[in-house]
């Protein structure tokens, strides 16, 4: 899990702000290990924001 917070004008962290990201799965893409699925949520109320998941195999040249 990665958690991100926002700060106010005095650089104090607001724990109810920002988002967190849950990582699951692993895939190898051109010899690079990469997280397969990343889901995003609000810190404040755990509201689901969305998901980033592979839809096709990418090929680099």
N, C-alpha and C positions, 0 to 999 in steps of 0.2 A: 504494500500500500504506500502511496505517496500522498502527502497532505500539504495543501498550499493555503496560506493565510494572507490576508490583507492587513496593512498597517494604517494607523491614522496619521495625522499631521505631525504628531510628536514621536513617530516611529514605534508606538506601542502596538503589539499584535492584538488583533481582535479575533478571539477564538471562535466566534460565531460566524465569521466571514470565510470566504474562499470555498474551495472545493477539495475533494479527495478522489483518488483514482485507485481502483482495484485492478490488479493485473492477474491474468490467468492464461495458462497454456504457453507453449513455446513452439516456435517454428524456426527453421534454418532457411535463410534466404541468401543465396550466393555466399555461403560459408559464414554468414553473420547470424548469431542467435538473436531472436527478436521475440518480444511478447506477442502472443497471438491475439488476445482480447483485452481491451482496456475499457473499463466502465467508469463513468464519472458521476459523482454525487455532490450535493451541497453539504458543507459541514454543519450548518445550522439545524437542518431538519432531516437530513439524510435523503432528501428528495432526489430521485433518479434523474440525471440530465441526459444521458445517452451512452452509446457504445461505439467503439471503433474496433472493427473486426475485419479480417481479410475477406474480400469477395472474389478475388481471383489471384492467380499466381503472377507476380511481377517478374519481368526479365530485364536485366540490365545488360548493356552492351559495352 
